[in-house]
Amino acid sequence: MRVDQFDFDLPDALIALRPASPRDSARLLVVRPDGPTELADAIVRDLADLLEPGDCLVFNDTKVIPAELSGVRIRGGVRAGVQFNLHKREAANLWRAFARGAKKLEINDRVLFSDQSDGGDGSELWATVQEKGEGGDVLLAFDLAGPELDQHIHAIGRIPLPPYIGTKRAADAQDLADYQTIYARDEGAVAAPTAGLHFTPELFARLDARGIERHFVTLHVGAGTFLPVKAEDTRDHRMHAEWGLITPETAAALTAAKARGGRIVAVGTTSFRLLESAAQADGSIAAFADETDIFVTPGVPIKAVDILMTNFHLPRSTLFMLVSAFCGLDCMRRAYAHAIDTGYRFYSYGDASLLFRAHDHD
């Protein structure tokens, strides 16, 4: 399909720079492509009433690391400032990163990172540029490895806010809490699974009382989620691979729930993409521990997920293509037009939508 079919105009004022407080007070647009009412306005704390006992919410429990690093490239006696967004761990001491100022870098360059923040401990961390790829992608070999490297990254790095926020304001201490789900557990993401940011202990209690199950999977979200689609046709776009895990126990529980009539509710496109990567032709879900580069566009069959809770996405993005595959492109155009007309807040810190799968696309 042509990428421009997924374009729309979004007023800059609708890009959320801070989340709703409390988290579950965000607005929720309910989209039922096959229902008598296609679009309905709600709020996130209504979620328990919009689902049925026996439904299964599937959360991504990945934890965001402070993956934005500022450093100094040192070559001979010449220094130059460079910035990196770590996006994929390759080994105990190896990280792939997107470099700003990549033209300044050559293979075997040394880079010094240090903690210059107020109250910082002056930590230093050295790395060597081991490879250079396309689009500013580099492979950094750090002098430290494993937990020791992780500790230094935590001391030196910053939370990597999405560019549509980071270009408007600097990350601050509040983002350390705001840009992390309350159930984050497994470190490795460089971007938050943002649909999960809306959940609170109080909302979990309401869902429990309603008899709605909670299950957790892990997909370490990479910085590739923010990359624009530069191709003119969706067939020419290549997704960045991300590592995911569905345990055998979780796969069995979800498959059993579907067999008894429960619906699978993916919380976020990351959970959705992992579930669909592990889904079998009959809709059952297999255990999964691998990388996935699944790219869901209209025409790609949906095997396992019945309902998707997700935030509002960028125009021409792979995520807007995904929701269009789930509900139908025309339906999502109407939903986004309604959201814009009624002032929903967009993107990572914005409001949410609850999408019911279309069985007869318009």
C-alpha positions as CSV (number, residue, x, y, z in Angstrom):
1,M,0.0,0.0,0.0
2,R,1.0,3.6,-0.5
3,V,2.4,5.1,2.7
4,D,0.6,8.4,2.0
5,Q,-2.7,6.6,2.6
6,F,-1.8,6.7,6.3
7,D,-1.1,10.4,6.5
8,F,-3.2,12.9,8.4
9,D,-2.8,16.4,9.8
10,L,-2.3,16.8,13.6
11,P,-2.4,20.2,15.3
12,D,0.8,20.6,17.3
13,A,-1.2,21.6,20.4
14,L,-2.6,18.1,20.7
15,I,0.9,16.5,21.3
16,A,1.0,15.7,25.0
17,L,4.1,16.9,26.8
18,R,3.0,15.5,30.2
19,P,0.7,12.6,31.1
20,A,-2.7,12.8,32.7
21,S,-2.7,12.8,36.5
22,P,-3.8,10.4,37.9
23,R,-2.8,8.1,35.1
24,D,-6.2,6.4,34.7
25,S,-7.9,9.8,34.2
26,A,-6.8,9.9,30.6
27,R,-9.5,9.9,28.0
28,L,-10.3,6.6,26.2
29,L,-11.8,6.4,22.7
30,V,-13.7,3.2,22.2
31,V,-13.8,2.0,18.6
32,R,-16.1,-0.8,17.6
33,P,-15.9,-1.3,13.8
34,D,-18.6,-3.9,13.8
35,G,-20.8,-2.4,16.6
36,P,-23.9,-0.4,16.5
37,T,-21.9,2.6,17.8
38,E,-18.6,2.9,16.0
39,L,-17.1,5.6,18.3
40,A,-17.7,6.3,22.0
41,D,-15.9,8.5,24.5
42,A,-14.9,7.2,27.8
43,I,-12.0,7.4,30.3
44,V,-9.3,4.8,31.1
45,R,-10.7,4.0,34.5
46,D,-13.9,2.8,32.7
47,L,-11.9,-0.1,31.3
48,A,-13.2,-2.8,33.6
49,D,-16.8,-2.0,32.5
50,L,-15.8,-2.2,28.9
51,L,-14.4,-5.7,29.2
52,E,-16.0,-9.0,30.3
53,P,-15.1,-11.5,33.0
54,G,-12.6,-14.0,31.6
55,D,-11.0,-11.5,29.2
56,C,-7.2,-11.5,29.4
57,L,-5.2,-8.3,29.5
58,V,-1.6,-8.8,28.2
59,F,1.0,-6.3,29.4
60,N,4.6,-5.8,28.3
61,D,6.7,-5.7,31.5
62,T,9.8,-4.3,29.8
63,K,11.6,-1.6,31.8
64,V,13.0,1.5,30.1
65,I,16.7,2.2,30.7
66,P,18.3,5.7,30.5
67,A,19.5,5.0,27.0
68,E,20.4,8.5,25.8
69,L,24.1,9.1,26.3
70,S,26.2,12.3,25.6
71,G,29.9,11.8,25.0
72,V,33.0,13.2,23.5
73,R,34.7,11.5,20.5
74,I,38.5,11.5,21.0
75,R,40.8,11.0,18.0
76,G,44.4,12.0,18.6
77,G,44.1,15.3,20.3
78,V,40.9,16.3,18.6
79,R,37.6,16.2,20.5
80,A,34.0,16.4,19.2
81,G,30.7,16.1,21.0
82,V,28.4,13.2,20.0
83,Q,25.1,11.8,21.3
84,F,23.9,8.3,21.2
85,N,20.5,6.5,21.7
86,L,21.2,2.9,22.6
87,H,18.7,0.7,20.9
88,K,19.8,-3.0,21.0
89,R,22.1,-4.9,23.2
90,E,24.3,-7.3,21.2
91,A,26.5,-8.7,24.0
92,A,27.5,-8.0,27.6
93,N,29.6,-5.1,26.5
94,L,28.1,-4.3,23.0
95,W,25.3,-2.0,22.2
96,R,23.9,-0.8,18.9
97,A,23.1,2.9,19.0
98,F,21.8,5.6,16.8
99,A,24.4,8.4,16.7
100,R,23.7,12.1,16.3
101,G,26.7,13.5,14.7
102,A,27.6,10.1,13.1
103,K,29.6,11.8,10.4
104,K,32.1,12.7,13.0
105,L,32.7,9.1,13.8
106,E,35.1,6.5,12.4
107,I,35.7,2.9,13.2
108,N,38.1,2.6,16.2
109,D,37.3,6.1,17.5
110,R,37.3,6.3,21.3
111,V,34.3,7.9,23.0
112,L,34.3,9.2,26.6
113,F,31.0,9.4,28.5
114,S,30.9,11.1,31.9
115,D,28.4,12.2,34.5
116,Q,28.3,16.0,34.5
117,S,24.9,16.3,36.2
118,D,24.3,18.3,39.4
119,G,25.0,15.9,42.3
120,G,26.6,13.4,39.9
121,D,29.5,11.3,41.0
122,G,31.7,12.1,38.0
123,S,31.5,8.5,36.7
124,E,33.4,7.9,33.4
125,L,32.6,5.3,30.8
126,W,34.7,4.5,27.7
127,A,33.6,2.9,24.4
128,T,35.1,2.2,21.0
129,V,33.2,2.5,17.7
130,Q,33.4,-1.0,16.4
131,E,31.1,-0.7,13.3
132,K,29.2,2.0,11.3
133,G,26.0,1.2,9.5
134,E,23.3,3.1,7.7
135,G,21.2,6.0,9.1
136,G,23.6,6.8,11.9
137,D,23.6,3.2,13.3
138,V,26.8,2.3,15.1
139,L,28.1,-0.6,17.3
140,L,29.7,0.5,20.5
141,A,32.1,-1.8,22.4
142,F,32.2,-0.6,26.0
143,D,35.2,-1.1,28.2
144,L,32.9,-2.4,30.9
145,A,30.4,-5.3,30.6
146,G,27.4,-6.8,32.3
147,P,26.0,-5.3,35.5
148,E,29.0,-3.0,35.9
149,L,28.2,-1.5,32.5
150,D,24.5,-1.2,33.4
151,Q,25.4,0.7,36.6
152,H,27.4,3.2,34.7
153,I,24.7,3.6,32.0
154,H,22.2,4.4,34.8
155,A,24.6,6.9,36.3
156,I,25.4,8.7,33.0
157,G,22.4,8.2,30.8
158,R,19.1,10.0,30.5
159,I,15.6,8.8,29.9
160,P,15.2,8.8,26.1
161,L,12.0,10.8,25.6
162,P,10.5,10.5,22.1
163,P,11.7,13.3,19.7
164,Y,8.2,14.9,19.6
165,I,8.6,15.6,23.3
166,G,12.3,15.9,23.6
167,T,12.5,18.7,21.0
168,K,10.0,20.7,23.0
169,R,11.4,20.3,26.6
170,A,14.3,18.5,28.4
171,A,13.7,15.3,30.3
172,D,13.6,15.8,34.0
173,A,13.2,13.9,37.3
174,Q,9.5,13.6,36.8
175,D,10.0,11.6,33.6
176,L,11.9,9.0,35.5
177,A,8.5,8.0,37.0
178,D,6.2,9.1,34.3
179,Y,7.9,7.2,31.5
180,Q,7.8,3.9,33.2
181,T,4.8,1.5,33.8
182,I,4.0,0.6,37.4
183,Y,4.7,-3.0,36.5
184,A,8.0,-2.6,34.6
185,R,10.3,-5.4,35.6
186,D,12.8,-6.6,32.9
187,E,15.3,-3.9,31.9
188,G,16.1,-3.5,28.2
189,A,13.7,-1.1,26.5
190,V,14.8,2.3,25.2
191,A,11.2,3.4,24.7
192,A,8.2,2.8,27.0
193,P,5.2,0.6,26.1
194,T,3.1,3.7,26.4
195,A,-0.4,2.2,26.6
196,G,0.7,0.6,29.9
197,L,1.4,4.1,31.3
198,H,-2.3,4.6,32.0
199,F,-2.6,1.8,34.6
200,T,-2.7,2.4,38.4
201,P,-3.1,0.1,41.4
202,E,-6.7,1.3,41.7
203,L,-7.4,0.3,38.1
204,F,-5.8,-3.1,38.6
205,A,-8.1,-3.6,41.7
206,R,-11.2,-2.8,39.6
207,L,-10.1,-5.2,36.8
208,D,-9.5,-7.9,39.4
209,A,-12.9,-7.4,40.9
210,R,-14.5,-7.7,37.5
211,G,-12.7,-11.1,36.9
212,I,-10.4,-9.9,34.2
213,E,-7.1,-11.8,34.0
214,R,-3.6,-10.2,33.8
215,H,-0.7,-11.7,32.0
216,F,2.8,-10.4,31.2
217,V,5.1,-10.8,28.3
218,T,8.3,-9.0,27.5
219,L,9.3,-7.1,24.3
220,H,12.3,-4.8,24.6
221,V,11.2,-1.8,22.7
222,G,13.9,-0.3,20.4
223,A,14.5,3.2,19.2
224,G,13.4,2.1,15.8
225,T,9.8,2.6,17.0
226,F,10.4,6.4,16.4
227,L,12.0,6.1,12.9
228,P,9.9,7.5,10.1
229,V,8.7,5.4,7.2
230,K,10.8,6.8,4.4
231,A,9.6,4.4,1.7
232,E,6.7,5.3,-0.5
233,D,5.2,1.8,-0.4
234,T,4.8,-0.3,2.7
235,R,6.3,-3.3,0.9
236,D,9.7,-1.4,0.8
237,H,9.8,-0.6,4.6
238,R,12.0,-2.8,6.8
239,M,11.3,-3.0,10.5
240,H,14.0,-3.1,13.2
241,A,14.0,-6.4,15.1
242,E,13.2,-6.4,18.8
243,W,13.7,-9.2,21.3
244,G,10.6,-10.8,22.9
245,L,9.6,-13.4,25.4
246,I,6.4,-15.3,26.1
247,T,6.9,-18.1,28.6
248,P,5.4,-21.5,28.1
249,E,3.2,-20.9,31.1
250,T,1.8,-17.6,29.8
251,A,1.3,-19.1,26.3
252,A,-0.7,-22.0,27.8
253,A,-2.8,-19.7,30.0
254,L,-3.7,-17.4,27.0
255,T,-4.5,-20.4,24.7
256,A,-6.7,-21.9,27.4
257,A,-8.5,-18.6,28.0
258,K,-9.3,-18.3,24.2
259,A,-10.5,-21.9,24.2
260,R,-13.1,-21.1,26.9
261,G,-14.3,-18.0,25.2
262,G,-12.1,-15.3,26.8
263,R,-10.8,-12.5,24.7
264,I,-7.1,-11.5,24.3
265,V,-6.7,-7.8,25.1
266,A,-3.2,-6.5,24.1
267,V,-2.1,-3.5,26.1
268,G,-0.1,-1.7,23.6
269,T,1.2,-2.4,20.1
270,T,4.3,-4.0,21.6
271,S,2.3,-6.7,23.3
272,F,0.2,-7.0,20.1
273,R,3.2,-7.5,17.9
274,L,4.7,-10.1,20.2
275,L,1.4,-12.0,20.5
276,E,0.9,-12.0,16.8
277,S,4.5,-13.2,16.3
278,A,3.8,-16.2,18.5
279,A,0.3,-16.9,17.2
280,Q,-0.5,-20.0,15.3
281,A,-2.9,-20.3,12.4
282,D,-5.7,-21.5,14.8
283,G,-5.3,-18.5,17.1
284,S,-3.5,-20.4,19.8
285,I,-0.3,-18.8,21.2
286,A,3.0,-20.6,21.4
287,A,5.9,-19.9,23.7
288,F,8.3,-17.4,22.2
289,A,11.9,-16.4,22.9
290,D,13.4,-14.7,19.9
291,E,13.6,-11.5,17.9
292,T,10.6,-10.3,15.9
293,D,10.4,-7.8,13.1
294,I,6.7,-8.4,12.3
295,F,5.2,-5.6,10.3
296,V,1.4,-5.5,10.4
297,T,-0.4,-3.6,7.7
298,P,-3.9,-3.9,6.2
299,G,-4.2,-7.3,4.6
300,V,-2.0,-9.1,7.1
301,P,-4.2,-11.6,9.0
302,I,-4.8,-11.1,12.7
303,K,-4.6,-14.4,14.4
304,A,-4.8,-14.0,18.2
305,V,-5.6,-10.5,19.5
306,D,-9.3,-9.6,19.9
307,I,-9.0,-6.1,21.5
308,L,-6.1,-3.6,21.5
309,M,-5.6,-0.8,23.9
310,T,-3.2,1.7,22.5
311,N,-2.3,5.4,22.4
312,F,-2.8,7.7,19.3
313,H,0.1,7.3,16.8
314,L,2.0,9.4,14.4
315,P,0.9,9.9,10.8
316,R,2.6,7.6,8.3
317,S,3.9,5.5,11.1
318,T,4.1,1.7,11.2
319,L,1.8,1.9,14.3
320,F,-1.0,3.7,12.6
321,M,-0.7,1.1,9.9
322,L,-1.0,-1.6,12.5
323,V,-4.2,-0.2,14.0
324,S,-5.6,0.3,10.5
325,A,-5.0,-3.4,9.9
326,F,-6.9,-4.2,13.1
327,C,-9.9,-2.0,12.6
328,G,-9.8,-1.0,8.9
329,L,-8.2,2.0,7.4
330,D,-11.5,4.0,6.9
331,C,-12.6,3.3,10.4
332,M,-9.3,4.5,11.9
333,R,-9.4,7.6,9.7
334,R,-12.8,8.4,11.2
335,A,-11.6,7.6,14.7
336,Y,-8.6,9.9,14.4
337,A,-10.6,12.7,12.9
338,H,-13.0,12.4,15.9
339,A,-10.1,12.4,18.3
340,I,-8.6,15.5,16.7
341,D,-11.9,17.3,16.5
342,T,-12.7,16.6,20.2
343,G,-9.2,17.4,21.6
344,Y,-7.8,14.0,22.5
345,R,-4.1,14.2,23.4
346,F,-1.7,12.3,21.2
347,Y,1.4,10.1,21.4
348,S,3.4,8.7,24.3
349,Y,2.0,10.9,27.1
350,G,-1.4,11.2,25.5
351,D,-4.8,9.6,25.7
352,A,-5.7,6.1,24.7
353,S,-8.0,4.1,22.5
354,L,-9.7,0.8,23.0
355,L,-10.0,-0.9,19.6
356,F,-12.2,-3.9,18.9
357,R,-11.1,-6.1,16.0
358,A,-12.9,-5.6,12.7
359,H,-14.1,-8.8,11.1
360,D,-15.5,-7.1,8.0
361,H,-13.2,-4.3,7.1
362,D,-14.7,-1.3,5.4
